[in-house]
Amino acid sequence: MEHFTPPKVGKYLNPAMLTLAALGIVLVILLGTSIYIVDQTEEAVITRFGRYIGTKGPGLQFKLPFGIDRNYTVNVKTVQTENFGFRTLKNERSPLYSNQMSFPVGRYAAQTNESTMLTGDLNIIDVEWIIQYRIVDPKAWSFNVNERIATIRDVSRSAINMLVGDRAIMDIMGPERTAIEAAGTEFMNETFRGYGLGINVIAVKLQNIDPPSGVQQAFDDVNKAIQDMNRLINEGQQVYNEEIPRTKGEAERLIQIARGYATERVNRAMGDVARFNSVYDEYRRSPEVTRQRLYYEMVEEVFKDREGTVIIDRNLRNFLPMMNLGSGAQGAAQRQAGGR
């Protein structure tokens, strides 16, 4: 009976080849466990034997091999979003026009356990919102909190519930939206800094704010009434803005006319007083001459609109020359002639 004798390995593989193969395997493992690439939107948190030693930026990086150093990449550039009160599901496909092709589409799904809240005036309301945040401290994000996403969601829900619970339902649906968003952002950032989570909330955006479906119609009627009230107020304000300035302008015009008239009357009266005082001074110095001059001026004033007038004395003993009592040098000459 013949026995099978296996060939000797040494005939095909010598020790030098085995050494080279072993060195090649070690080199591959060495390179595979010591070289890594960090993307442009990421930073790498490095640990040595589980202890943090530093953070590396984008590019080709090196570390100690064989698991001595470990790298954990963290996306620090992308703005991340969390939805509350609703979800967008992408597990459906919709046909593209009349072709047989299809593409995935989102499907809205409400989460009433998150959106249903109690307002400050004891009304129930459904509030949907989103938060947008960015990781700003990769080390804190990696090591300080275990349940990071759960913590973000719990803090956000607590903040919005608190802010909604401090306000009336009509304020939440109307003028207080912006205030709630700003206060929510500030509260969340303060809380996350206290937890050392390593993120910064960029924005809180309220989405749909609706009363429960059973009273939706009543709230719609109230909103319509409020809109009608605001419209009427705006129309009245528009008329007010048109009429009041016009009326004020007319009143100011009349006041200016009255002031001008008063100034004119005062100046005229002062001029009359000054003229009377001047005539009186002349009269005191030459009473007869002044009296005669005033007489002539009076006659001229009476007959200034008449032409071809003949003046005679009362006893018909003397005819005065025909006088032109109009203005100008000729009338003055005739007055002087009549005086002689």
C-alpha positions as CSV (number, residue, x, y, z in Angstrom):
1,M,0.0,0.0,0.0
2,E,1.5,3.3,-1.1
3,H,1.4,6.4,1.2
4,F,0.9,10.0,-0.1
5,T,3.8,12.2,0.7
6,P,3.0,16.0,0.4
7,P,5.5,18.2,-1.4
8,K,7.8,20.2,0.7
9,V,7.1,23.9,0.9
10,G,10.7,24.8,0.8
11,K,10.9,23.7,-2.8
12,Y,8.5,26.5,-3.9
13,L,8.8,29.3,-1.2
14,N,12.1,30.2,0.2
15,P,12.5,32.3,3.4
16,A,13.3,35.5,1.5
17,M,10.0,35.4,-0.4
18,L,8.1,34.8,2.8
19,T,9.8,37.7,4.5
20,L,9.0,40.1,1.6
21,A,5.4,39.0,1.6
22,A,5.1,39.6,5.4
23,L,6.7,43.0,5.0
24,G,4.3,43.9,2.2
25,I,1.3,42.9,4.3
26,V,2.6,45.0,7.3
27,L,3.3,47.9,5.0
28,V,-0.3,47.9,3.6
29,I,-1.7,47.7,7.1
30,L,0.6,50.4,8.3
31,L,-0.4,52.8,5.5
32,G,-4.1,51.9,5.8
33,T,-4.2,52.7,9.5
34,S,-2.0,55.8,9.5
35,I,-3.3,57.8,6.5
36,Y,-6.7,59.4,6.3
37,I,-8.4,62.2,4.3
38,V,-10.5,65.0,5.9
39,D,-13.1,66.6,3.6
40,Q,-13.4,70.4,3.1
41,T,-16.6,70.5,5.2
42,E,-15.2,68.4,8.0
43,E,-12.7,68.5,10.9
44,A,-11.1,65.3,12.4
45,V,-11.0,64.8,16.2
46,I,-7.9,62.7,17.0
47,T,-7.6,60.4,20.1
48,R,-4.7,58.4,21.3
49,F,-5.6,55.3,23.3
50,G,-9.0,56.9,23.7
51,R,-7.7,60.3,25.0
52,Y,-8.2,63.5,23.0
53,I,-5.0,64.9,21.6
54,G,-6.1,67.4,18.9
55,T,-8.2,68.4,15.9
56,K,-7.1,68.2,12.3
57,G,-8.4,70.3,9.4
58,P,-9.2,69.4,5.8
59,G,-6.6,67.5,3.6
60,L,-4.4,64.4,3.7
61,Q,-3.5,63.7,7.4
62,F,-1.4,61.1,9.2
63,K,-1.7,59.4,12.6
64,L,-0.1,56.6,14.5
65,P,-1.1,53.2,13.0
66,F,-2.6,50.0,14.3
67,G,-5.4,51.8,16.2
68,I,-3.1,53.7,18.5
69,D,-4.6,57.0,17.1
70,R,-8.2,57.2,16.0
71,N,-9.9,59.9,14.0
72,Y,-13.6,60.9,14.2
73,T,-14.7,63.3,11.4
74,V,-17.3,65.9,12.2
75,N,-19.1,68.1,9.7
76,V,-18.6,71.7,10.8
77,K,-19.6,73.6,7.7
78,T,-23.1,72.3,6.8
79,V,-26.1,73.8,8.4
80,Q,-28.2,71.0,9.8
81,T,-31.9,71.0,10.4
82,E,-34.3,69.4,12.8
83,N,-38.1,69.3,12.1
84,F,-40.7,69.4,14.9
85,G,-44.4,68.6,14.6
86,F,-44.0,67.1,11.2
87,R,-41.8,64.8,9.1
88,T,-41.0,64.7,5.4
89,L,-41.0,61.1,4.3
90,K,-39.2,60.2,1.1
91,N,-40.2,56.6,0.6
92,E,-42.7,57.1,-2.2
93,R,-42.2,57.3,-5.9
94,S,-44.3,59.4,-8.2
95,P,-44.7,59.0,-12.0
96,L,-43.0,61.6,-14.1
97,Y,-45.7,62.9,-16.5
98,S,-46.9,60.1,-18.8
99,N,-43.6,58.2,-19.0
100,Q,-42.9,55.1,-17.0
101,M,-40.1,56.8,-15.2
102,S,-40.6,57.8,-11.6
103,F,-38.7,59.8,-9.0
104,P,-38.8,59.9,-5.2
105,V,-41.0,62.6,-3.6
106,G,-41.5,63.8,-0.1
107,R,-44.7,63.1,1.8
108,Y,-45.8,65.3,4.7
109,A,-46.6,63.5,8.0
110,A,-47.9,65.4,11.0
111,Q,-46.5,64.6,14.5
112,T,-49.2,65.9,16.8
113,N,-47.4,64.6,19.9
114,E,-44.8,67.3,19.3
115,S,-47.0,70.1,17.9
116,T,-49.9,70.1,20.3
117,M,-49.4,72.8,23.0
118,L,-51.3,74.8,25.6
119,T,-51.2,78.5,25.3
120,G,-51.2,81.1,28.0
121,D,-54.9,81.7,27.8
122,L,-55.6,78.0,28.1
123,N,-56.3,77.3,24.4
124,I,-54.9,74.3,22.5
125,I,-52.8,75.0,19.4
126,D,-50.7,73.1,16.9
127,V,-47.3,74.6,16.3
128,E,-44.8,73.2,13.8
129,W,-41.3,74.6,13.6
130,I,-37.7,73.9,12.5
131,I,-34.3,74.7,13.9
132,Q,-31.1,75.2,12.0
133,Y,-27.7,74.7,13.7
134,R,-24.1,74.3,12.9
135,I,-21.4,72.4,14.9
136,V,-18.8,74.9,16.1
137,D,-16.7,72.7,18.5
138,P,-16.0,69.3,17.2
139,K,-14.3,68.1,20.5
140,A,-17.4,69.1,22.6
141,W,-19.7,67.6,20.0
142,S,-17.8,64.3,20.1
143,F,-17.3,63.8,23.8
144,N,-19.5,65.9,26.1
145,V,-23.0,64.5,25.4
146,N,-24.0,61.0,24.5
147,E,-27.5,61.4,23.1
148,R,-26.8,64.5,21.0
149,I,-29.8,64.6,18.7
150,A,-32.2,63.6,21.4
151,T,-30.8,66.4,23.6
152,I,-31.3,68.9,20.8
153,R,-34.9,67.9,20.2
154,D,-35.8,67.8,23.9
155,V,-34.3,71.3,24.6
156,S,-36.0,72.7,21.5
157,R,-39.4,71.3,22.4
158,S,-39.0,72.6,26.0
159,A,-38.2,76.1,24.7
160,I,-41.1,76.4,22.3
161,N,-43.6,75.0,24.8
162,M,-42.4,77.5,27.4
163,L,-42.7,80.5,25.0
164,V,-46.1,79.4,23.7
165,G,-47.3,78.9,27.2
166,D,-46.5,82.5,28.1
167,R,-48.7,84.0,25.3
168,A,-52.3,84.2,24.2
169,I,-53.3,82.2,21.2
170,M,-54.1,85.2,19.0
171,D,-50.7,86.7,19.7
172,I,-49.0,83.4,18.8
173,M,-50.8,83.3,15.5
174,G,-50.2,87.0,14.8
175,P,-47.7,89.5,16.0
176,E,-45.6,87.4,18.4
177,R,-44.2,84.9,15.8
178,T,-41.0,86.9,15.4
179,A,-40.6,87.3,19.1
180,I,-41.0,83.6,19.8
181,E,-38.4,82.8,17.1
182,A,-35.8,85.2,18.5
183,A,-36.4,84.2,22.1
184,G,-36.3,80.5,21.2
185,T,-32.9,80.9,19.4
186,E,-31.4,82.7,22.4
187,F,-32.8,80.2,25.0
188,M,-31.5,77.2,23.0
189,N,-28.1,78.6,22.5
190,E,-27.8,79.5,26.2
191,T,-28.9,76.0,27.2
192,F,-26.6,74.2,24.7
193,R,-23.6,76.3,25.9
194,G,-24.4,75.1,29.4
195,Y,-24.5,71.5,28.3
196,G,-21.2,72.0,26.3
197,L,-22.8,70.5,23.2
198,G,-20.6,72.4,20.8
199,I,-23.3,73.7,18.5
200,N,-24.8,77.1,17.6
201,V,-28.4,77.5,16.7
202,I,-28.6,79.8,13.7
203,A,-32.4,80.2,13.4
204,V,-35.7,79.0,14.8
205,K,-38.5,79.2,12.2
206,L,-42.2,78.7,13.1
207,Q,-44.0,76.9,10.3
208,N,-47.7,76.2,10.5
209,I,-49.6,77.5,13.5
210,D,-53.2,76.3,13.6
211,P,-55.9,75.8,16.2
212,P,-57.3,72.2,16.6
213,S,-59.4,71.1,13.6
214,G,-62.6,71.2,15.7
215,V,-62.5,75.0,16.1
216,Q,-60.6,75.8,12.9
217,Q,-63.7,77.5,11.3
218,A,-64.3,79.7,14.3
219,F,-60.7,80.9,14.3
220,D,-60.8,81.5,10.6
221,D,-63.9,83.8,11.2
222,V,-62.0,85.6,13.9
223,N,-59.0,86.1,11.7
224,K,-61.2,87.4,8.9
225,A,-62.9,89.9,11.3
226,I,-59.4,91.0,12.4
227,Q,-58.3,91.5,8.8
228,D,-61.4,93.5,8.0
229,M,-60.9,95.6,11.1
230,N,-57.3,96.3,10.1
231,R,-58.4,97.1,6.6
232,L,-61.0,99.6,7.8
233,I,-58.5,101.2,10.2
234,N,-56.0,101.6,7.3
235,E,-58.6,103.1,5.1
236,G,-59.6,105.6,7.8
237,Q,-55.9,106.4,8.4
238,Q,-55.5,107.1,4.7
239,V,-58.4,109.5,4.7
240,Y,-57.0,111.1,7.9
241,N,-53.6,111.5,6.3
242,E,-55.2,113.2,3.3
243,E,-57.6,115.5,5.0
244,I,-55.8,116.6,8.1
245,P,-52.7,118.0,6.3
246,R,-55.0,119.8,3.8
247,T,-57.1,121.3,6.6
248,K,-54.0,122.3,8.6
249,G,-52.6,124.0,5.5
250,E,-55.9,125.9,4.9
251,A,-56.0,127.0,8.5
252,E,-52.3,128.1,8.3
253,R,-53.1,130.1,5.2
254,L,-56.0,131.9,6.8
255,I,-53.9,132.6,9.9
256,Q,-51.2,134.1,7.7
257,I,-53.7,136.3,5.8
258,A,-55.1,137.5,9.1
259,R,-51.6,138.3,10.4
260,G,-50.8,140.1,7.2
261,Y,-54.0,142.1,7.5
262,A,-53.3,143.0,11.1
263,T,-49.8,144.1,10.3
264,E,-51.1,146.2,7.4
265,R,-53.7,147.9,9.6
266,V,-51.2,148.5,12.4
267,N,-48.7,150.0,10.0
268,R,-51.4,152.1,8.3
269,A,-52.5,153.4,11.7
270,M,-49.0,154.2,12.8
271,G,-48.5,156.0,9.5
272,D,-51.6,158.0,10.0
273,V,-50.5,158.9,13.5
274,A,-47.1,159.9,12.2
275,R,-48.7,162.0,9.4
276,F,-51.1,163.7,11.9
277,N,-48.2,164.5,14.3
278,S,-46.2,166.0,11.4
279,V,-49.2,168.1,10.3
280,Y,-49.8,169.2,13.8
281,D,-46.2,170.3,14.2
282,E,-46.5,172.3,11.0
283,Y,-49.8,173.7,12.1
284,R,-48.3,174.9,15.4
285,R,-45.5,176.7,13.5
286,S,-47.8,178.2,10.7
287,P,-51.5,177.7,11.5
288,E,-52.8,179.8,8.6
289,V,-50.6,178.3,5.9
290,T,-51.2,174.8,7.1
291,R,-55.0,175.3,7.3
292,Q,-55.0,176.6,3.8
293,R,-52.9,173.7,2.5
294,L,-55.2,171.2,4.2
295,Y,-58.1,172.9,2.6
296,Y,-56.6,172.5,-0.8
297,E,-55.7,168.9,-0.2
298,M,-59.3,168.2,0.9
299,V,-60.7,169.9,-2.2
300,E,-58.4,167.9,-4.4
301,E,-59.4,164.7,-2.8
302,V,-63.1,165.5,-3.2
303,F,-62.8,166.5,-6.9
304,K,-60.0,164.2,-8.0
305,D,-62.4,162.1,-10.2
306,R,-64.1,165.1,-11.8
307,E,-62.8,167.0,-14.9
308,G,-63.6,170.6,-16.1
309,T,-64.8,171.8,-12.7
310,V,-65.3,175.6,-12.0
311,I,-65.0,176.7,-8.5
312,I,-66.6,180.0,-7.4
313,D,-66.8,181.7,-4.0
314,R,-69.8,181.6,-1.9
315,N,-70.9,185.2,-2.5
316,L,-70.4,185.0,-6.3
317,R,-67.9,187.8,-6.2
318,N,-65.0,186.1,-7.7
319,F,-64.6,183.3,-10.3
320,L,-61.7,181.1,-9.7
321,P,-59.9,179.9,-12.8
322,M,-61.0,176.5,-14.2
323,M,-59.0,174.0,-12.2
324,N,-57.9,170.6,-13.2
325,L,-57.9,168.8,-9.9
326,G,-56.2,165.7,-11.3
327,S,-52.7,164.6,-10.4
328,G,-49.5,166.0,-11.8
329,A,-47.7,169.3,-12.1
330,Q,-50.5,171.1,-13.9
331,G,-52.9,170.6,-11.0
332,A,-50.3,171.8,-8.6
333,A,-49.8,175.0,-10.7
334,Q,-53.5,175.7,-10.8
335,R,-53.7,175.3,-7.0
336,Q,-51.0,177.8,-6.6
337,A,-52.7,180.2,-9.1
338,G,-56.0,179.9,-7.2
339,G,-54.2,180.7,-4.0
340,R,-52.9,183.9,-5.4
